[in-house]
Amino acid sequence: MVIAVLGGSRWNAAGLSFVAGTAGETEIVIGLDWLTYQSMEKADKVVPYAFLVVPRSGKAIRIQFDDRDLGERVKNAPPKWRDCHTFPKISLPK
């Protein structure tokens, strides 16, 4: 299965990075983070995206983003996951 994650209009983002993934009994959880950069004089308006290829599964798939602020990232704090979207489980043909 392929999942497209579209970031919308953002500033200084080079895309999305896969950070963590777990497969539980009932769902697959995928953790993403923005790939950002600094610019000197002016910011770049971009539309980042990612294509995720995951094994075909009847489990629900939950997409999360790391929601730490800059101060937390500098201190190397653990990720603060924020749910973005959950795809419901699907019935697979037998």
N, C-alpha and C positions, 0 to 999 in steps of 0.2 A: 504494500500500500504506500502511496505517496501523499504526504500532507504538505500543503503550501501554507507558510506563515508569512503574511504580508504586514510589514511594520507601519504602513501609512507614512505620512510626511513627517520627517524628523530632521534634526540638525546633527552634522558630523557623526554619522553612523556608517560603518563599512559593511554592516550585515548583522547576522545573528550567529551565535556560537552555541553548540550543544554542550551543556555543562554536566548534566546528570540524567540518568535514566534508571527506572526501576520497573520490574514486571511483577506485580502481585497476583493474587488469586483472581481478582475481579477486574483489575485495571492496569494499564501501562501509564506511567507518569514520566513526562519528558520535561526537563528543566533547561531553559534557554537564557541567554544573556546577550545584551547588545555589544557589538564590537564598535567601540567609539574611539575617537581621536581628537586631538586639539589642533586648532588652526591659528595662525598668527594674526592676520588682519581681518578676515571675514569668515563667517561660518558657511559651510556648504549645506544647502537644502537637498536632502536625498530621500529616497524611498527604499529602505532596506527590506530584504526578503530572505527566506530560507526554504529549501525543499528538504523534507525529512522522509527518508525511506525506512519504513518499519515492516517487520514481518506481518503477514496477513494474520489477523487475530479477531476473535469474536469478543474480546474484552473491550471495555470502555478505554478511551485514550484521553488523558488529561494533560494539557499544555500549561506550563508555569513559567513565570519570569522571575529572575532575581531582582528584588526590589530594594536592595541596599542603596543608601545615598553615598555620596563621595567620601564623606568622613568615615563611614563604616568600611568602605572598600580600602581606604588608606590604612586603617587599623587591622586589615585582614580578618574582619569579622565573618562568621559563617553566612552563607546565603540566607536571605529572607524570601521565601517563595510566595508568590502571589499567583493565584489561579487566573488564567486568561480565558481558557475555553476547555470544555469537556465534550468530546464526541461520544455519543451513547454507544453501548455495545451493539453489535450487529449479528444477525443470524447468518452463519456460513452454510452454504449448501453441502450436503453430505455426499 
